[in-house]
Amino acid sequence: MSTEAVRFISAAIAIFALYGIGTSMGNYFSNWTSAVARNPEANEKIKTFGMIGFVAIEFIALMTFVVAVLILFK
């Protein structure tokens, strides 16, 4: 197997992690919406923690993408 093929396979495996990230973001915002629907007054209290969680999940997604790009173009 050539080195180029190994790089492509490695990048695909790295991008496959985005499936889990997308699923976790869907669950996260689904639960957040349910919590706000049950108690609308608590929206301001949980908004800060919600945004911190969103940033953490998005950071993992960006780092996964960066790793895949580094594998491909190195």
PDB file of N, H, CA, C and O in Angstrom:
ATOM      1  N   MET A   1       0.852  -1.168   0.000  1.00  0.00           N
ATOM      2  CA  MET A   1       0.000   0.000   0.000  1.00  0.00           C
ATOM      3  C   MET A   1       0.903   1.238   0.000  1.00  0.00           C
ATOM      4  O   MET A   1       1.888   1.306   0.735  1.00  0.00           O
ATOM      5  N   SER A   2       0.554   2.190  -0.821  1.00  0.00           N
ATOM      6  H   SER A   2      -0.246   2.135  -1.418  1.00  0.00           H
ATOM      7  CA  SER A   2       1.394   3.385  -0.941  1.00  0.00           C
ATOM      8  C   SER A   2       1.154   4.335   0.231  1.00  0.00           C
ATOM      9  O   SER A   2       0.167   4.226   0.959  1.00  0.00           O
ATOM     10  N   THR A   3       2.069   5.248   0.382  1.00  0.00           N
ATOM     11  H   THR A   3       2.870   5.337  -0.209  1.00  0.00           H
ATOM     12  CA  THR A   3       1.943   6.220   1.486  1.00  0.00           C
ATOM     13  C   THR A   3       0.759   7.147   1.267  1.00  0.00           C
ATOM     14  O   THR A   3       0.120   7.581   2.226  1.00  0.00           O
ATOM     15  N   GLU A   4       0.468   7.450   0.018  1.00  0.00           N
ATOM     16  H   GLU A   4       0.987   7.098  -0.760  1.00  0.00           H
ATOM     17  CA  GLU A   4      -0.670   8.328  -0.262  1.00  0.00           C
ATOM     18  C   GLU A   4      -1.985   7.662   0.136  1.00  0.00           C
ATOM     19  O   GLU A   4      -2.875   8.318   0.677  1.00  0.00           O
ATOM     20  N   ALA A   5      -2.108   6.380  -0.128  1.00  0.00           N
ATOM     21  H   ALA A   5      -1.385   5.848  -0.568  1.00  0.00           H
ATOM     22  CA  ALA A   5      -3.321   5.650   0.251  1.00  0.00           C
ATOM     23  C   ALA A   5      -3.475   5.603   1.766  1.00  0.00           C
ATOM     24  O   ALA A   5      -4.583   5.741   2.285  1.00  0.00           O
ATOM     25  N   VAL A   6      -2.373   5.408   2.470  1.00  0.00           N
ATOM     26  H   VAL A   6      -1.473   5.296   2.049  1.00  0.00           H
ATOM     27  CA  VAL A   6      -2.426   5.380   3.934  1.00  0.00           C
ATOM     28  C   VAL A   6      -2.842   6.746   4.475  1.00  0.00           C
ATOM     29  O   VAL A   6      -3.605   6.833   5.437  1.00  0.00           O
ATOM     30  N   ARG A   7      -2.336   7.810   3.852  1.00  0.00           N
ATOM     31  H   ARG A   7      -1.716   7.739   3.070  1.00  0.00           H
ATOM     32  CA  ARG A   7      -2.737   9.161   4.291  1.00  0.00           C
ATOM     33  C   ARG A   7      -4.235   9.377   4.090  1.00  0.00           C
ATOM     34  O   ARG A   7      -4.903   9.924   4.968  1.00  0.00           O
ATOM     35  N   PHE A   8      -4.765   8.957   2.951  1.00  0.00           N
ATOM     36  H   PHE A   8      -4.223   8.513   2.238  1.00  0.00           H
ATOM     37  CA  PHE A   8      -6.194   9.125   2.696  1.00  0.00           C
ATOM     38  C   PHE A   8      -7.043   8.328   3.678  1.00  0.00           C
ATOM     39  O   PHE A   8      -8.060   8.823   4.164  1.00  0.00           O
ATOM     40  N   ILE A   9      -6.643   7.127   3.967  1.00  0.00           N
ATOM     41  H   ILE A   9      -5.817   6.724   3.572  1.00  0.00           H
ATOM     42  CA  ILE A   9      -7.382   6.290   4.912  1.00  0.00           C
ATOM     43  C   ILE A   9      -7.308   6.892   6.316  1.00  0.00           C
ATOM     44  O   ILE A   9      -8.306   6.903   7.038  1.00  0.00           O
ATOM     45  N   SER A  10      -6.153   7.382   6.700  1.00  0.00           N
ATOM     46  H   SER A  10      -5.343   7.372   6.115  1.00  0.00           H
ATOM     47  CA  SER A  10      -6.000   8.002   8.021  1.00  0.00           C
ATOM     48  C   SER A  10      -6.847   9.254   8.150  1.00  0.00           C
ATOM     49  O   SER A  10      -7.464   9.478   9.192  1.00  0.00           O
ATOM     50  N   ALA A  11      -6.888  10.068   7.116  1.00  0.00           N
ATOM     51  H   ALA A  11      -6.388   9.887   6.269  1.00  0.00           H
ATOM     52  CA  ALA A  11      -7.712  11.283   7.140  1.00  0.00           C
ATOM     53  C   ALA A  11      -9.197  10.927   7.214  1.00  0.00           C
ATOM     54  O   ALA A  11      -9.966  11.597   7.903  1.00  0.00           O
ATOM     55  N   ALA A  12      -9.593   9.882   6.508  1.00  0.00           N
ATOM     56  H   ALA A  12      -8.968   9.338   5.948  1.00  0.00           H
ATOM     57  CA  ALA A  12     -10.997   9.456   6.556  1.00  0.00           C
ATOM     58  C   ALA A  12     -11.376   8.980   7.951  1.00  0.00           C
ATOM     59  O   ALA A  12     -12.479   9.252   8.425  1.00  0.00           O
ATOM     60  N   ILE A  13     -10.472   8.277   8.603  1.00  0.00           N
ATOM     61  H   ILE A  13      -9.576   8.056   8.218  1.00  0.00           H
ATOM     62  CA  ILE A  13     -10.742   7.813   9.972  1.00  0.00           C
ATOM     63  C   ILE A  13     -10.843   9.008  10.920  1.00  0.00           C
ATOM     64  O   ILE A  13     -11.678   9.018  11.824  1.00  0.00           O
ATOM     65  N   ALA A  14      -9.993  10.014  10.713  1.00  0.00           N
ATOM     66  H   ALA A  14      -9.314  10.006   9.979  1.00  0.00           H
ATOM     67  CA  ALA A  14     -10.045  11.209  11.558  1.00  0.00           C
ATOM     68  C   ALA A  14     -11.359  11.964  11.344  1.00  0.00           C
ATOM     69  O   ALA A  14     -11.947  12.465  12.301  1.00  0.00           O
ATOM     70  N   ILE A  15     -11.816  12.046  10.104  1.00  0.00           N
ATOM     71  H   ILE A  15     -11.338  11.639   9.326  1.00  0.00           H
ATOM     72  CA  ILE A  15     -13.071  12.741   9.812  1.00  0.00           C
ATOM     73  C   ILE A  15     -14.268  11.935  10.322  1.00  0.00           C
ATOM     74  O   ILE A  15     -15.313  12.512  10.624  1.00  0.00           O
ATOM     75  N   PHE A  16     -14.132  10.625  10.420  1.00  0.00           N
ATOM     76  H   PHE A  16     -13.283  10.156  10.174  1.00  0.00           H
ATOM     77  CA  PHE A  16     -15.221   9.788  10.916  1.00  0.00           C
ATOM     78  C   PHE A  16     -15.616  10.170  12.346  1.00  0.00           C
ATOM     79  O   PHE A  16     -16.751   9.937  12.763  1.00  0.00           O
ATOM     80  N   ALA A  17     -14.684  10.753  13.090  1.00  0.00           N
ATOM     81  H   ALA A  17     -13.762  10.942  12.752  1.00  0.00           H
ATOM     82  CA  ALA A  17     -14.990  11.208  14.450  1.00  0.00           C
ATOM     83  C   ALA A  17     -16.028  12.322  14.438  1.00  0.00           C
ATOM     84  O   ALA A  17     -16.703  12.544  15.443  1.00  0.00           O
ATOM     85  N   LEU A  18     -16.167  13.021  13.322  1.00  0.00           N
ATOM     86  H   LEU A  18     -15.619  12.840  12.505  1.00  0.00           H
ATOM     87  CA  LEU A  18     -17.168  14.090  13.245  1.00  0.00           C
ATOM     88  C   LEU A  18     -18.593  13.551  13.346  1.00  0.00           C
ATOM     89  O   LEU A  18     -19.505  14.288  13.719  1.00  0.00           O
ATOM     90  N   TYR A  19     -18.792  12.287  13.020  1.00  0.00           N
ATOM     91  H   TYR A  19     -18.051  11.688  12.717  1.00  0.00           H
ATOM     92  CA  TYR A  19     -20.113  11.680  13.190  1.00  0.00           C
ATOM     93  C   TYR A  19     -20.516  11.714  14.665  1.00  0.00           C
ATOM     94  O   TYR A  19     -21.641  12.090  14.994  1.00  0.00           O
ATOM     95  N   GLY A  20     -19.616  11.329  15.533  1.00  0.00           N
ATOM     96  H   GLY A  20     -18.702  11.024  15.265  1.00  0.00           H
ATOM     97  CA  GLY A  20     -19.892  11.359  16.968  1.00  0.00           C
ATOM     98  C   GLY A  20     -20.087  12.769  17.489  1.00  0.00           C
ATOM     99  O   GLY A  20     -20.916  13.005  18.368  1.00  0.00           O
ATOM    100  N   ILE A  21     -19.327  13.703  16.949  1.00  0.00           N
ATOM    101  H   ILE A  21     -18.654  13.512  16.234  1.00  0.00           H
ATOM    102  CA  ILE A  21     -19.460  15.094  17.370  1.00  0.00           C
ATOM    103  C   ILE A  21     -20.818  15.643  16.952  1.00  0.00           C
ATOM    104  O   ILE A  21     -21.467  16.344  17.728  1.00  0.00           O
ATOM    105  N   GLY A  22     -21.251  15.332  15.739  1.00  0.00           N
ATOM    106  H   GLY A  22     -20.723  14.762  15.109  1.00  0.00           H
ATOM    107  CA  GLY A  22     -22.572  15.784  15.286  1.00  0.00           C
ATOM    108  C   GLY A  22     -23.692  15.189  16.119  1.00  0.00           C
ATOM    109  O   GLY A  22     -24.663  15.871  16.445  1.00  0.00           O
ATOM    110  N   THR A  23     -23.557  13.937  16.457  1.00  0.00           N
ATOM    111  H   THR A  23     -22.768  13.382  16.192  1.00  0.00           H
ATOM    112  CA  THR A  23     -24.556  13.285  17.301  1.00  0.00           C
ATOM    113  C   THR A  23     -24.593  13.911  18.690  1.00  0.00           C
ATOM    114  O   THR A  23     -25.667  14.142  19.246  1.00  0.00           O
ATOM    115  N   SER A  24     -23.434  14.181  19.238  1.00  0.00           N
ATOM    116  H   SER A  24     -22.562  13.993  18.786  1.00  0.00           H
ATOM    117  CA  SER A  24     -23.401  14.773  20.581  1.00  0.00           C
ATOM    118  C   SER A  24     -23.957  16.187  20.580  1.00  0.00           C
ATOM    119  O   SER A  24     -24.606  16.590  21.545  1.00  0.00           O
ATOM    120  N   MET A  25     -23.719  16.953  19.517  1.00  0.00           N
ATOM    121  H   MET A  25     -23.192  16.627  18.733  1.00  0.00           H
ATOM    122  CA  MET A  25     -24.292  18.302  19.448  1.00  0.00           C
ATOM    123  C   MET A  25     -25.810  18.239  19.347  1.00  0.00           C
ATOM    124  O   MET A  25     -26.514  19.048  19.951  1.00  0.00           O
ATOM    125  N   GLY A  26     -26.306  17.282  18.587  1.00  0.00           N
ATOM    126  H   GLY A  26     -25.735  16.625  18.096  1.00  0.00           H
ATOM    127  CA  GLY A  26     -27.756  17.124  18.493  1.00  0.00           C
ATOM    128  C   GLY A  26     -28.380  16.779  19.832  1.00  0.00           C
ATOM    129  O   GLY A  26     -29.407  17.347  20.204  1.00  0.00           O
ATOM    130  N   ASN A  27     -27.773  15.855  20.558  1.00  0.00           N
ATOM    131  H   ASN A  27     -26.939  15.393  20.257  1.00  0.00           H
ATOM    132  CA  ASN A  27     -28.279  15.492  21.882  1.00  0.00           C
ATOM    133  C   ASN A  27     -28.182  16.658  22.854  1.00  0.00           C
ATOM    134  O   ASN A  27     -29.088  16.893  23.653  1.00  0.00           O
ATOM    135  N   TYR A  28     -27.085  17.377  22.776  1.00  0.00           N
ATOM    136  H   TYR A  28     -26.349  17.186  22.126  1.00  0.00           H
ATOM    137  CA  TYR A  28     -26.843  18.497  23.690  1.00  0.00           C
ATOM    138  C   TYR A  28     -27.920  19.566  23.537  1.00  0.00           C
ATOM    139  O   TYR A  28     -28.524  19.995  24.520  1.00  0.00           O
ATOM    140  N   PHE A  29     -28.155  19.991  22.297  1.00  0.00           N
ATOM    141  H   PHE A  29     -27.665  19.642  21.498  1.00  0.00           H
ATOM    142  CA  PHE A  29     -29.130  21.058  22.087  1.00  0.00           C
ATOM    143  C   PHE A  29     -30.563  20.565  22.240  1.00  0.00           C
ATOM    144  O   PHE A  29     -31.451  21.348  22.577  1.00  0.00           O
ATOM    145  N   SER A  30     -30.797  19.298  22.001  1.00  0.00           N
ATOM    146  H   SER A  30     -30.076  18.662  21.727  1.00  0.00           H
ATOM    147  CA  SER A  30     -32.120  18.739  22.247  1.00  0.00           C
ATOM    148  C   SER A  30     -32.454  18.784  23.741  1.00  0.00           C
ATOM    149  O   SER A  30     -33.555  19.170  24.134  1.00  0.00           O
ATOM    150  N   ASN A  31     -31.491  18.386  24.553  1.00  0.00           N
ATOM    151  H   ASN A  31     -30.597  18.073  24.234  1.00  0.00           H
ATOM    152  CA  ASN A  31     -31.706  18.427  26.001  1.00  0.00           C
ATOM    153  C   ASN A  31     -31.785  19.853  26.524  1.00  0.00           C
ATOM    154  O   ASN A  31     -32.547  20.133  27.450  1.00  0.00           O
ATOM    155  N   TRP A  32     -31.017  20.743  25.949  1.00  0.00           N
ATOM    156  H   TRP A  32     -30.398  20.516  25.197  1.00  0.00           H
ATOM    157  CA  TRP A  32     -31.066  22.151  26.354  1.00  0.00           C
ATOM    158  C   TRP A  32     -32.445  22.741  26.036  1.00  0.00           C
ATOM    159  O   TRP A  32     -33.035  23.440  26.860  1.00  0.00           O
ATOM    160  N   THR A  33     -32.950  22.452  24.836  1.00  0.00           N
ATOM    161  H   THR A  33     -32.471  21.884  24.167  1.00  0.00           H
ATOM    162  CA  THR A  33     -34.267  22.942  24.454  1.00  0.00           C
ATOM    163  C   THR A  33     -35.347  22.376  25.367  1.00  0.00           C
ATOM    164  O   THR A  33     -36.273  23.092  25.749  1.00  0.00           O
ATOM    165  N   SER A  34     -35.238  21.103  25.718  1.00  0.00           N
ATOM    166  H   SER A  34     -34.486  20.521  25.407  1.00  0.00           H
ATOM    167  CA  SER A  34     -36.212  20.497  26.627  1.00  0.00           C
ATOM    168  C   SER A  34     -36.161  21.140  28.007  1.00  0.00           C
ATOM    169  O   SER A  34     -37.197  21.367  28.632  1.00  0.00           O
ATOM    170  N   ALA A  35     -34.957  21.432  28.476  1.00  0.00           N
ATOM    171  H   ALA A  35     -34.116  21.247  27.968  1.00  0.00           H
ATOM    172  CA  ALA A  35     -34.823  22.057  29.792  1.00  0.00           C
ATOM    173  C   ALA A  35     -35.424  23.458  29.804  1.00  0.00           C
ATOM    174  O   ALA A  35     -36.077  23.843  30.774  1.00  0.00           O
ATOM    175  N   VAL A  36     -35.210  24.217  28.744  1.00  0.00           N
ATOM    176  H   VAL A  36     -34.680  23.904  27.956  1.00  0.00           H
ATOM    177  CA  VAL A  36     -35.769  25.568  28.685  1.00  0.00           C
ATOM    178  C   VAL A  36     -37.286  25.513  28.500  1.00  0.00           C
ATOM    179  O   VAL A  36     -38.005  26.370  29.012  1.00  0.00           O
ATOM    180  N   ALA A  37     -37.768  24.516  27.777  1.00  0.00           N
ATOM    181  H   ALA A  37     -37.184  23.819  27.361  1.00  0.00           H
ATOM    182  CA  ALA A  37     -39.211  24.384  27.582  1.00  0.00           C
ATOM    183  C   ALA A  37     -39.913  24.053  28.905  1.00  0.00           C
ATOM    184  O   ALA A  37     -41.039  24.493  29.140  1.00  0.00           O
ATOM    185  N   ARG A  38     -39.244  23.277  29.766  1.00  0.00           N
ATOM    186  H   ARG A  38     -38.330  22.920  29.575  1.00  0.00           H
ATOM    187  CA  ARG A  38     -39.835  22.931  31.051  1.00  0.00           C
ATOM    188  C   ARG A  38     -39.775  24.075  32.046  1.00  0.00           C
ATOM    189  O   ARG A  38     -40.674  24.242  32.870  1.00  0.00           O
ATOM    190  N   ASN A  39     -38.707  24.864  31.964  1.00  0.00           N
ATOM    191  H   ASN A  39     -37.977  24.728  31.294  1.00  0.00           H
ATOM    192  CA  ASN A  39     -38.521  25.951  32.928  1.00  0.00           C
ATOM    193  C   ASN A  39     -37.937  27.164  32.196  1.00  0.00           C
ATOM    194  O   ASN A  39     -36.719  27.348  32.188  1.00  0.00           O
ATOM    195  N   PRO A  40     -38.782  27.987  31.586  1.00  0.00           N
ATOM    196  CA  PRO A  40     -38.286  29.124  30.797  1.00  0.00           C
ATOM    197  C   PRO A  40     -37.506  30.157  31.613  1.00  0.00           C
ATOM    198  O   PRO A  40     -36.647  30.851  31.070  1.00  0.00           O
ATOM    199  N   GLU A  41     -37.797  30.262  32.901  1.00  0.00           N
ATOM    200  H   GLU A  41     -38.495  29.698  33.342  1.00  0.00           H
ATOM    201  CA  GLU A  41     -37.082  31.241  33.724  1.00  0.00           C
ATOM    202  C   GLU A  41     -35.611  30.864  33.915  1.00  0.00           C
ATOM    203  O   GLU A  41     -34.787  31.729  34.213  1.00  0.00           O
ATOM    204  N   ALA A  42     -35.284  29.613  33.753  1.00  0.00           N
ATOM    205  H   ALA A  42     -35.954  28.911  33.511  1.00  0.00           H
ATOM    206  CA  ALA A  42     -33.917  29.155  33.957  1.00  0.00           C
ATOM    207  C   ALA A  42     -33.041  29.344  32.721  1.00  0.00           C
ATOM    208  O   ALA A  42     -31.866  28.976  32.731  1.00  0.00           O
ATOM    209  N   ASN A  43     -33.602  29.914  31.662  1.00  0.00           N
ATOM    210  H   ASN A  43     -34.556  30.213  31.653  1.00  0.00           H
ATOM    211  CA  ASN A  43     -32.844  30.062  30.416  1.00  0.00           C
ATOM    212  C   ASN A  43     -31.576  30.878  30.622  1.00  0.00           C
ATOM    213  O   ASN A  43     -30.510  30.495  30.140  1.00  0.00           O
ATOM    214  N   GLU A  44     -31.676  31.983  31.322  1.00  0.00           N
ATOM    215  H   GLU A  44     -32.542  32.294  31.714  1.00  0.00           H
ATOM    216  CA  GLU A  44     -30.490  32.827  31.529  1.00  0.00           C
ATOM    217  C   GLU A  44     -29.436  32.128  32.386  1.00  0.00           C
ATOM    218  O   GLU A  44     -28.239  32.348  32.201  1.00  0.00           O
ATOM    219  N   LYS A  45     -29.874  31.290  33.319  1.00  0.00           N
ATOM    220  H   LYS A  45     -30.846  31.111  33.470  1.00  0.00           H
ATOM    221  CA  LYS A  45     -28.925  30.590  34.185  1.00  0.00           C
ATOM    222  C   LYS A  45     -28.154  29.514  33.430  1.00  0.00           C
ATOM    223  O   LYS A  45     -26.958  29.326  33.657  1.00  0.00           O
ATOM    224  N   ILE A  46     -28.831  28.814  32.540  1.00  0.00           N
ATOM    225  H   ILE A  46     -29.802  28.966  32.356  1.00  0.00           H
ATOM    226  CA  ILE A  46     -28.153  27.711  31.848  1.00  0.00           C
ATOM    227  C   ILE A  46     -27.542  28.141  30.520  1.00  0.00           C
ATOM    228  O   ILE A  46     -26.843  27.352  29.884  1.00  0.00           O
ATOM    229  N   LYS A  47     -27.790  29.370  30.090  1.00  0.00           N
ATOM    230  H   LYS A  47     -28.358  30.011  30.606  1.00  0.00           H
ATOM    231  CA  LYS A  47     -27.250  29.822  28.812  1.00  0.00           C
ATOM    232  C   LYS A  47     -25.720  29.845  28.827  1.00  0.00           C
ATOM    233  O   LYS A  47     -25.081  29.446  27.853  1.00  0.00           O
ATOM    234  N   THR A  48     -25.135  30.311  29.929  1.00  0.00           N
ATOM    235  H   THR A  48     -25.654  30.635  30.721  1.00  0.00           H
ATOM    236  CA  THR A  48     -23.683  30.376  30.020  1.00  0.00           C
ATOM    237  C   THR A  48     -23.073  28.979  29.928  1.00  0.00           C
ATOM    238  O   THR A  48     -22.130  28.757  29.169  1.00  0.00           O
ATOM    239  N   PHE A  49     -23.607  28.054  30.693  1.00  0.00           N
ATOM    240  H   PHE A  49     -24.373  28.235  31.310  1.00  0.00           H
ATOM    241  CA  PHE A  49     -23.084  26.688  30.658  1.00  0.00           C
ATOM    242  C   PHE A  49     -23.364  26.027  29.308  1.00  0.00           C
ATOM    243  O   PHE A  49     -22.570  25.219  28.826  1.00  0.00           O
ATOM    244  N   GLY A  50     -24.487  26.374  28.712  1.00  0.00           N
ATOM    245  H   GLY A  50     -25.132  27.030  29.104  1.00  0.00           H
ATOM    246  CA  GLY A  50     -24.810  25.831  27.397  1.00  0.00           C
ATOM    247  C   GLY A  50     -23.828  26.292  26.342  1.00  0.00           C
ATOM    248  O   GLY A  50     -23.388  25.501  25.508  1.00  0.00           O
ATOM    249  N   MET A  51     -23.484  27.558  26.373  1.00  0.00           N
ATOM    250  H   MET A  51     -23.841  28.201  27.051  1.00  0.00           H
ATOM    251  CA  MET A  51     -22.529  28.081  25.400  1.00  0.00           C
ATOM    252  C   MET A  51     -21.122  27.530  25.638  1.00  0.00           C
ATOM    253  O   MET A  51     -20.389  27.279  24.681  1.00  0.00           O
ATOM    254  N   ILE A  52     -20.744  27.342  26.889  1.00  0.00           N
ATOM    255  H   ILE A  52     -21.340  27.546  27.666  1.00  0.00           H
ATOM    256  CA  ILE A  52     -19.436  26.748  27.179  1.00  0.00           C
ATOM    257  C   ILE A  52     -19.384  25.314  26.648  1.00  0.00           C
ATOM    258  O   ILE A  52     -18.376  24.899  26.078  1.00  0.00           O
ATOM    259  N   GLY A  53     -20.451  24.570  26.833  1.00  0.00           N
ATOM    260  H   GLY A  53     -21.270  24.907  27.296  1.00  0.00           H
ATOM    261  CA  GLY A  53     -20.508  23.210  26.292  1.00  0.00           C
ATOM    262  C   GLY A  53     -20.470  23.197  24.780  1.00  0.00           C
ATOM    263  O   GLY A  53     -19.806  22.352  24.180  1.00  0.00           O
ATOM    264  N   PHE A  54     -21.181  24.131  24.157  1.00  0.00           N
ATOM    265  H   PHE A  54     -21.720  24.818  24.644  1.00  0.00           H
ATOM    266  CA  PHE A  54     -21.169  24.221  22.700  1.00  0.00           C
ATOM    267  C   PHE A  54     -19.768  24.522  22.190  1.00  0.00           C
ATOM    268  O   PHE A  54     -19.313  23.912  21.223  1.00  0.00           O
ATOM    269  N   VAL A  55     -19.085  25.457  22.833  1.00  0.00           N
ATOM    270  H   VAL A  55     -19.454  25.953  23.619  1.00  0.00           H
ATOM    271  CA  VAL A  55     -17.724  25.810  22.416  1.00  0.00           C
ATOM    272  C   VAL A  55     -16.783  24.619  22.580  1.00  0.00           C
ATOM    273  O   VAL A  55     -15.921  24.393  21.731  1.00  0.00           O
ATOM    274  N   ALA A  56     -16.938  23.866  23.647  1.00  0.00           N
ATOM    275  H   ALA A  56     -17.639  24.049  24.336  1.00  0.00           H
ATOM    276  CA  ALA A  56     -16.082  22.699  23.863  1.00  0.00           C
ATOM    277  C   ALA A  56     -16.298  21.650  22.770  1.00  0.00           C
ATOM    278  O   ALA A  56     -15.334  21.097  22.241  1.00  0.00           O
ATOM    279  N   ILE A  57     -17.542  21.382  22.437  1.00  0.00           N
ATOM    280  H   ILE A  57     -18.325  21.832  22.866  1.00  0.00           H
ATOM    281  CA  ILE A  57     -17.839  20.396  21.394  1.00  0.00           C
ATOM    282  C   ILE A  57     -17.338  20.890  20.043  1.00  0.00           C
ATOM    283  O   ILE A  57     -16.778  20.116  19.266  1.00  0.00           O
ATOM    284  N   GLU A  58     -17.535  22.165  19.761  1.00  0.00           N
ATOM    285  H   GLU A  58     -17.990  22.794  20.392  1.00  0.00           H
ATOM    286  CA  GLU A  58     -17.099  22.725  18.482  1.00  0.00           C
ATOM    287  C   GLU A  58     -15.572  22.744  18.384  1.00  0.00           C
ATOM    288  O   GLU A  58     -15.019  22.551  17.301  1.00  0.00           O
ATOM    289  N   PHE A  59     -14.892  22.974  19.501  1.00  0.00           N
ATOM    290  H   PHE A  59     -15.341  23.131  20.381  1.00  0.00           H
ATOM    291  CA  PHE A  59     -13.431  22.954  19.506  1.00  0.00           C
ATOM    292  C   PHE A  59     -12.912  21.566  19.154  1.00  0.00           C
ATOM    293  O   PHE A  59     -11.940  21.430  18.411  1.00  0.00           O
ATOM    294  N   ILE A  60     -13.557  20.549  19.683  1.00  0.00           N
ATOM    295  H   ILE A  60     -14.346  20.659  20.286  1.00  0.00           H
ATOM    296  CA  ILE A  60     -13.156  19.178  19.347  1.00  0.00           C
ATOM    297  C   ILE A  60     -13.365  18.923  17.854  1.00  0.00           C
ATOM    298  O   ILE A  60     -12.541  18.270  17.214  1.00  0.00           O
ATOM    299  N   ALA A  61     -14.459  19.435  17.304  1.00  0.00           N
ATOM    300  H   ALA A  61     -15.128  19.965  17.824  1.00  0.00           H
ATOM    301  CA  ALA A  61     -14.717  19.259  15.873  1.00  0.00           C
ATOM    302  C   ALA A  61     -13.653  19.966  15.034  1.00  0.00           C
ATOM    303  O   ALA A  61     -13.169  19.405  14.050  1.00  0.00           O
ATOM    304  N   LEU A  62     -13.292  21.169  15.406  1.00  0.00           N
ATOM    305  H   LEU A  62     -13.686  21.624  16.205  1.00  0.00           H
ATOM    306  CA  LEU A  62     -12.269  21.894  14.659  1.00  0.00           C
ATOM    307  C   LEU A  62     -10.906  21.214  14.750  1.00  0.00           C
ATOM    308  O   LEU A  62     -10.172  21.149  13.764  1.00  0.00           O
ATOM    309  N   MET A  63     -10.573  20.714  15.926  1.00  0.00           N
ATOM    310  H   MET A  63     -11.169  20.768  16.727  1.00  0.00           H
ATOM    311  CA  MET A  63      -9.290  20.027  16.067  1.00  0.00           C
ATOM    312  C   MET A  63      -9.268  18.731  15.254  1.00  0.00           C
ATOM    313  O   MET A  63      -8.226  18.367  14.708  1.00  0.00           O
ATOM    314  N   THR A  64     -10.387  18.039  15.168  1.00  0.00           N
ATOM    315  H   THR A  64     -11.233  18.334  15.611  1.00  0.00           H
ATOM    316  CA  THR A  64     -10.476  16.838  14.339  1.00  0.00           C
ATOM    317  C   THR A  64     -10.240  17.188  12.872  1.00  0.00           C
ATOM    318  O   THR A  64      -9.537  16.474  12.157  1.00  0.00           O
ATOM    319  N   PHE A  65     -10.833  18.290  12.439  1.00  0.00           N
ATOM    320  H   PHE A  65     -11.404  18.870  13.021  1.00  0.00           H
ATOM    321  CA  PHE A  65     -10.646  18.736  11.063  1.00  0.00           C
ATOM    322  C   PHE A  65      -9.193  19.128  10.800  1.00  0.00           C
ATOM    323  O   PHE A  65      -8.641  18.804   9.749  1.00  0.00           O
ATOM    324  N   VAL A  66      -8.581  19.818  11.747  1.00  0.00           N
ATOM    325  H   VAL A  66      -9.029  20.082  12.601  1.00  0.00           H
ATOM    326  CA  VAL A  66      -7.178  20.217  11.600  1.00  0.00           C
ATOM    327  C   VAL A  66      -6.274  18.992  11.506  1.00  0.00           C
ATOM    328  O   VAL A  66      -5.350  18.963  10.692  1.00  0.00           O
ATOM    329  N   VAL A  67      -6.530  17.994  12.324  1.00  0.00           N
ATOM    330  H   VAL A  67      -7.280  18.017  12.985  1.00  0.00           H
ATOM    331  CA  VAL A  67      -5.729  16.767  12.278  1.00  0.00           C
ATOM    332  C   VAL A  67      -5.879  16.091  10.917  1.00  0.00           C
ATOM    333  O   VAL A  67      -4.895  15.619  10.350  1.00  0.00           O
ATOM    334  N   ALA A  68      -7.092  16.043  10.395  1.00  0.00           N
ATOM    335  H   ALA A  68      -7.892  16.427  10.856  1.00  0.00           H
ATOM    336  CA  ALA A  68      -7.309  15.414   9.091  1.00  0.00           C
ATOM    337  C   ALA A  68      -6.576  16.176   7.984  1.00  0.00           C
ATOM    338  O   ALA A  68      -5.988  15.564   7.093  1.00  0.00           O
ATOM    339  N   VAL A  69      -6.612  17.499   8.040  1.00  0.00           N
ATOM    340  H   VAL A  69      -7.090  17.997   8.764  1.00  0.00           H
ATOM    341  CA  VAL A  69      -5.918  18.303   7.033  1.00  0.00           C
ATOM    342  C   VAL A  69      -4.401  18.122   7.158  1.00  0.00           C
ATOM    343  O   VAL A  69      -3.704  18.025   6.148  1.00  0.00           O
ATOM    344  N   LEU A  70      -3.895  18.077   8.382  1.00  0.00           N
ATOM    345  H   LEU A  70      -4.461  18.156   9.202  1.00  0.00           H
ATOM    346  CA  LEU A  70      -2.466  17.856   8.558  1.00  0.00           C
ATOM    347  C   LEU A  70      -2.035  16.490   8.041  1.00  0.00           C
ATOM    348  O   LEU A  70      -0.958  16.353   7.461  1.00  0.00           O
ATOM    349  N   ILE A  71      -2.864  15.492   8.248  1.00  0.00           N
ATOM    350  H   ILE A  71      -3.739  15.603   8.719  1.00  0.00           H
ATOM    351  CA  ILE A  71      -2.537  14.159   7.734  1.00  0.00           C
ATOM    352  C   ILE A  71      -2.521  14.166   6.204  1.00  0.00           C
ATOM    353  O   ILE A  71      -1.647  13.562   5.582  1.00  0.00           O
ATOM    354  N   LEU A  72      -3.489  14.852   5.610  1.00  0.00           N
ATOM    355  H   LEU A  72      -4.199  15.343   6.115  1.00  0.00           H
ATOM    356  CA  LEU A  72      -3.580  14.849   4.153  1.00  0.00           C
ATOM    357  C   LEU A  72      -2.448  15.608   3.470  1.00  0.00           C
ATOM    358  O   LEU A  72      -1.889  15.141   2.478  1.00  0.00           O
ATOM    359  N   PHE A  73      -2.119  16.762   3.995  1.00  0.00           N
ATOM    360  H   PHE A  73      -2.573  17.142   4.801  1.00  0.00           H
ATOM    361  CA  PHE A  73      -1.205  17.652   3.271  1.00  0.00           C
ATOM    362  C   PHE A  73       0.193  17.724   3.845  1.00  0.00           C
ATOM    363  O   PHE A  73       0.956  18.625   3.497  1.00  0.00           O
ATOM    364  N   LYS A  74       0.540  16.808   4.704  1.00  0.00           N
ATOM    365  H   LYS A  74      -0.079  16.076   4.986  1.00  0.00           H
ATOM    366  CA  LYS A  74       1.902  16.820   5.246  1.00  0.00           C
ATOM    367  C   LYS A  74       2.832  16.043   4.355  1.00  0.00           C
ATOM    368  O   LYS A  74       4.023  15.940   4.647  1.00  0.00           O
TER     369      LYS A  74
END
